[in-house]
Amino acid sequence: MRIYERRNEKASFHCSYCWEQGHKINDCPTLKANYEQHQRGEEIDFSTHPMVVKYGYNAQGLKNRWDLNLEKAQRYFGTTPAAKSKKPRKKPKCGFCGSTSHNRRNCEAMSQFKYLYEQANLAYRKEFYDRIIVDLGFGAGALVEMWDWRGDNKVGIIESLDPKTIGLGNLATYWGDYKTHIKWNAIIDGRKVPTPTYRSMFNWNLQQSENDLIGKAFSSAADAYSIGSIVSIVSPAPQVMSKEWFDGESEPIDYVMKKRTAGQLFHEFNLLIRRFYPHEDLDNKMISFKKTAGI
């Protein structure tokens, strides 16, 4: 999932006063320098302001910006900054369900959601495996005809397919935190071809019914081409990926549950769980989870 793939990325931020990255307004060297000029009774020199130097901003227009931030400058850099009122400490609560009687570590709602998600995810992966890997023969070593924007389709070979990227996240909201793009590579004329992430993998209709989310997600009309899309499978993979190995490679949900609430995950995965959950006790499990999570 996108949120998991970006877990090691540092959040970028910029200062609202000078627009420079790497600090916030309470540590802004430009605001501090302007405040010190103001304290000495000098006219503030905005010609060296980063918004003027880097972005060509009108130096005269920055006076309004300074006036709006004078009170903040006094609070951050004054000799006697205003004392902050001490707020009463809030009672700790679970970041997943909001209960004040426990935390995420022993949250029953989290355990319930994990079970529902993992069961639905396993069923989705089984259906994907049976239809795409076994029936179509998609996998490492398969010969495929791929669309070329110049009108001359090319035959290439699938180099790799990462089973960890196959899961319910494939069907999640495209621009959301939970989207997972299937990672696979193809070699054509000795070079790697970019695989499509914004269009379907296969340029023919795989959809068997209105409720067929896999067919809908991975196939498209014959004229909906994109770079790297597969027009046909010329020859299936010589060796089908082991079902045991495929089942053992799955994207973890634990990290995501530590970063999002029960309500957020329910909103995204409710319909997908209802579509793929393989057991007959879904309604009872879902009612119990919603009650425990306070949804």
C-alpha positions as CSV (number, residue, x, y, z in Angstrom):
1,M,0.0,0.0,0.0
2,R,1.1,3.5,-0.7
3,I,1.2,4.4,3.0
4,Y,3.5,1.4,3.7
5,E,5.7,2.1,0.7
6,R,6.3,5.7,1.8
7,R,6.9,4.8,5.5
8,N,10.6,5.8,5.4
9,E,10.0,9.1,3.5
10,K,10.7,12.2,5.5
11,A,7.8,14.7,5.5
12,S,8.6,17.9,3.6
13,F,7.6,21.2,5.0
14,H,8.3,24.9,4.4
15,C,8.2,28.1,6.3
16,S,5.0,30.2,5.9
17,Y,7.0,33.4,6.2
18,C,9.9,33.0,3.9
19,W,8.8,29.9,1.8
20,E,12.1,28.2,2.5
21,Q,12.1,24.4,3.2
22,G,13.6,22.7,6.2
23,H,12.2,24.9,9.0
24,K,9.0,26.4,10.3
25,I,8.1,29.9,11.1
26,N,9.0,29.6,14.8
27,D,12.6,28.9,13.7
28,C,12.7,31.2,10.7
29,P,16.1,33.1,10.4
30,T,14.6,35.7,8.1
31,L,11.7,36.5,10.5
32,K,14.2,36.7,13.4
33,A,16.5,39.0,11.5
34,N,13.5,41.3,10.5
35,Y,12.3,41.3,14.1
36,E,15.8,42.3,15.4
37,Q,15.8,45.2,12.8
38,H,12.4,46.2,14.1
39,Q,13.6,46.2,17.7
40,R,16.5,48.4,16.9
41,G,14.1,50.9,15.3
42,E,15.6,50.4,11.8
43,E,13.6,50.2,8.6
44,I,13.3,46.6,7.7
45,D,15.3,45.6,4.6
46,F,13.2,43.2,2.6
47,S,15.6,43.1,-0.4
48,T,17.4,40.0,1.0
49,H,14.1,38.2,1.8
50,P,14.2,34.8,0.1
51,M,10.8,35.5,-1.6
52,V,12.4,38.5,-3.3
53,V,15.8,36.8,-4.1
54,K,14.5,33.4,-5.3
55,Y,11.0,34.1,-6.5
56,G,11.1,37.7,-7.6
57,Y,8.4,38.8,-5.1
58,N,7.8,42.6,-4.8
59,A,9.8,43.8,-1.8
60,Q,7.3,46.5,-1.0
61,G,4.5,43.9,-0.9
62,L,6.3,42.0,1.9
63,K,5.5,44.8,4.4
64,N,2.0,43.5,4.7
65,R,3.3,40.0,5.3
66,W,5.6,41.4,8.0
67,D,2.8,43.2,9.7
68,L,0.7,40.1,9.8
69,N,3.6,38.1,11.4
70,L,4.8,40.8,13.9
71,E,2.9,39.3,16.8
72,K,4.3,35.8,16.0
73,A,7.8,37.3,15.8
74,Q,7.4,38.8,19.3
75,R,6.2,35.5,20.6
76,Y,9.0,33.5,19.1
77,F,12.0,35.8,19.4
78,G,11.0,38.4,22.1
79,T,13.2,38.7,25.2
80,T,10.2,37.8,27.4
81,P,8.1,35.4,25.3
82,A,4.5,35.0,26.6
83,A,4.2,32.0,28.9
84,K,2.1,29.2,27.5
85,S,-0.9,28.2,29.5
86,K,-0.6,24.7,30.7
87,K,-3.3,22.6,29.3
88,P,-4.7,19.7,31.4
89,R,-3.5,16.4,30.2
90,K,-6.1,14.4,28.3
91,K,-6.8,10.9,29.3
92,P,-4.9,8.5,26.9
93,K,-7.1,6.7,24.4
94,C,-6.7,4.0,21.7
95,G,-5.6,5.5,18.4
96,F,-7.5,2.8,16.5
97,C,-11.0,2.8,18.1
98,G,-10.9,5.8,20.4
99,S,-11.6,3.9,23.6
100,T,-10.0,5.3,26.8
101,S,-9.9,1.9,28.4
102,H,-7.0,0.5,26.4
103,N,-4.5,1.3,23.6
104,R,-3.7,-0.2,20.2
105,R,-1.6,-2.9,21.6
106,N,-4.6,-4.7,23.2
107,C,-7.4,-3.3,21.0
108,E,-10.1,-5.9,20.3
109,A,-11.5,-3.9,17.4
110,M,-8.1,-4.0,15.8
111,S,-7.9,-7.8,16.1
112,Q,-11.4,-8.1,14.6
113,F,-10.6,-5.9,11.6
114,K,-7.3,-7.7,11.0
115,Y,-9.1,-11.0,10.8
116,L,-11.8,-9.7,8.4
117,Y,-9.2,-8.0,6.2
118,E,-6.8,-11.0,6.1
119,Q,-9.6,-13.5,5.3
120,A,-10.9,-11.3,2.5
121,N,-7.3,-10.6,1.3
122,L,-6.5,-14.3,1.1
123,A,-9.7,-14.9,-0.9
124,Y,-8.9,-12.1,-3.3
125,R,-5.4,-13.4,-3.8
126,K,-6.7,-16.9,-4.4
127,E,-9.1,-15.6,-7.1
128,F,-6.3,-13.5,-8.7
129,Y,-4.0,-16.6,-8.6
130,D,-6.5,-18.9,-10.3
131,R,-7.7,-16.4,-12.9
132,I,-4.6,-14.4,-13.8
133,I,-1.6,-16.6,-13.0
134,V,-3.0,-20.1,-13.7
135,D,-5.8,-19.5,-16.3
136,L,-4.0,-16.7,-18.3
137,G,-0.5,-18.0,-17.7
138,F,0.8,-14.6,-16.5
139,G,4.1,-14.7,-14.7
140,A,7.9,-14.8,-15.1
141,G,8.8,-16.3,-18.5
142,A,5.5,-15.6,-20.2
143,L,5.8,-14.2,-23.8
144,V,3.4,-11.2,-24.2
145,E,2.5,-8.8,-27.0
146,M,2.7,-5.3,-25.6
147,W,1.2,-2.1,-27.1
148,D,3.6,0.4,-28.6
149,W,2.6,4.0,-29.2
150,R,4.1,4.0,-32.7
151,G,1.6,1.4,-33.8
152,D,4.1,-1.5,-34.0
153,N,3.3,-3.9,-31.1
154,K,6.3,-5.7,-29.6
155,V,6.7,-9.2,-28.2
156,G,8.5,-9.3,-24.9
157,I,9.0,-11.6,-21.9
158,I,7.8,-11.1,-18.4
159,E,10.9,-10.8,-16.2
160,S,9.4,-10.7,-12.8
161,L,6.1,-10.5,-10.8
162,D,6.2,-9.5,-7.1
163,P,3.4,-11.5,-5.3
164,K,3.7,-9.2,-2.2
165,T,2.0,-6.4,-4.2
166,I,-1.1,-8.5,-5.0
167,G,-3.8,-7.8,-2.4
168,L,-7.0,-5.8,-1.7
169,G,-5.0,-2.6,-2.1
170,N,-5.0,-3.3,-5.8
171,L,-8.7,-2.3,-5.8
172,A,-8.4,0.6,-3.3
173,T,-9.0,4.3,-4.2
174,Y,-6.4,5.2,-6.9
175,W,-4.9,8.3,-5.2
176,G,-5.5,7.1,-1.6
177,D,-3.1,5.8,1.0
178,Y,-4.1,2.2,0.5
179,K,-3.6,1.8,-3.2
180,T,-1.1,-0.9,-4.2
181,H,0.2,-1.1,-7.8
182,I,1.2,-4.6,-8.9
183,K,4.9,-4.7,-9.6
184,W,6.0,-6.6,-12.6
185,N,8.6,-6.1,-15.3
186,A,8.8,-7.0,-19.0
187,I,11.9,-7.0,-21.3
188,I,11.5,-5.9,-24.9
189,D,14.4,-5.6,-27.3
190,G,16.8,-5.9,-24.3
191,R,15.3,-3.1,-22.3
192,K,12.8,-2.9,-19.5
193,V,9.4,-1.5,-20.4
194,P,7.5,0.7,-18.0
195,T,4.5,-1.2,-16.6
196,P,1.2,0.7,-16.5
197,T,-0.1,2.1,-13.2
198,Y,-2.9,4.3,-14.4
199,R,-4.5,1.9,-16.9
200,S,-5.4,-1.8,-16.9
201,M,-2.8,-4.5,-17.4
202,F,-4.7,-6.4,-20.1
203,N,-6.3,-4.8,-23.1
204,W,-9.2,-7.2,-23.5
205,N,-12.4,-7.8,-21.4
206,L,-11.9,-10.2,-18.5
207,Q,-15.0,-9.1,-16.6
208,Q,-17.4,-12.0,-16.1
209,S,-20.2,-10.1,-14.3
210,E,-21.0,-6.7,-12.7
211,N,-19.7,-7.9,-9.4
212,D,-16.4,-9.1,-11.0
213,L,-14.0,-6.6,-9.4
214,I,-10.9,-8.4,-10.6
215,G,-12.0,-8.5,-14.2
216,K,-13.0,-4.8,-14.0
217,A,-9.8,-3.7,-12.4
218,F,-7.3,-5.5,-14.7
219,S,-9.0,-5.4,-18.1
220,S,-10.2,-2.7,-20.4
221,A,-11.7,-2.0,-23.8
222,A,-9.5,-2.9,-26.7
223,D,-8.9,0.8,-27.6
224,A,-7.9,1.9,-24.1
225,Y,-4.2,1.5,-24.7
226,S,-1.4,2.7,-22.5
227,I,2.4,2.2,-22.5
228,G,3.3,-1.2,-21.2
229,S,-0.2,-2.7,-21.4
230,I,-0.5,-6.3,-22.6
231,V,-2.4,-6.9,-25.8
232,S,-2.2,-10.7,-25.7
233,I,-0.3,-13.5,-24.0
234,V,1.5,-15.2,-26.8
235,S,2.9,-18.0,-24.6
236,P,2.1,-18.7,-20.9
237,A,4.8,-18.8,-18.3
238,P,6.7,-22.1,-18.6
239,Q,6.3,-22.7,-14.9
240,V,3.4,-21.6,-12.8
241,M,4.3,-19.8,-9.6
242,S,4.0,-22.1,-6.6
243,K,0.7,-21.6,-4.8
244,E,2.4,-22.1,-1.4
245,W,5.1,-19.5,-2.2
246,F,2.4,-17.1,-3.6
247,D,0.3,-17.5,-0.4
248,G,3.3,-16.8,1.8
249,E,4.1,-13.5,0.2
250,S,1.6,-10.9,1.3
251,E,1.6,-7.1,2.0
252,P,1.3,-6.6,5.8
253,I,-1.8,-4.8,7.2
254,D,-0.3,-4.3,10.7
255,Y,1.6,-1.2,9.8
256,V,-1.4,0.4,8.3
257,M,-3.6,-0.3,11.3
258,K,-1.0,1.5,13.5
259,K,-1.3,4.6,11.3
260,R,-5.1,4.8,10.7
261,T,-8.3,4.6,12.7
262,A,-11.0,1.9,12.5
263,G,-13.4,4.4,10.9
264,Q,-10.9,5.3,8.1
265,L,-10.1,1.6,7.3
266,F,-13.8,0.6,7.5
267,H,-14.7,3.4,5.0
268,E,-12.1,2.2,2.5
269,F,-12.3,-1.6,2.8
270,N,-15.9,-2.3,3.9
271,L,-17.2,-3.1,0.4
272,L,-14.1,-5.0,-0.6
273,I,-14.3,-7.2,2.5
274,R,-18.0,-7.8,1.9
275,R,-17.2,-8.9,-1.7
276,F,-14.3,-11.2,-0.9
277,Y,-14.8,-12.5,2.6
278,P,-15.2,-16.3,2.1
279,H,-17.1,-17.4,5.2
280,E,-20.8,-17.3,6.0
281,D,-20.4,-15.5,9.3
282,L,-19.6,-12.1,7.7
283,D,-22.7,-10.3,9.0
284,N,-22.1,-11.4,12.6
285,K,-18.3,-10.6,12.4
286,M,-19.0,-7.2,10.9
287,I,-21.7,-6.3,13.4
288,S,-19.4,-7.3,16.3
289,F,-16.5,-5.2,14.8
290,K,-18.6,-2.1,14.3
291,K,-20.0,-2.3,17.8
292,T,-16.5,-2.8,19.4
293,A,-15.0,0.0,17.2
294,G,-17.9,2.4,17.9
295,I,-18.7,2.8,14.2
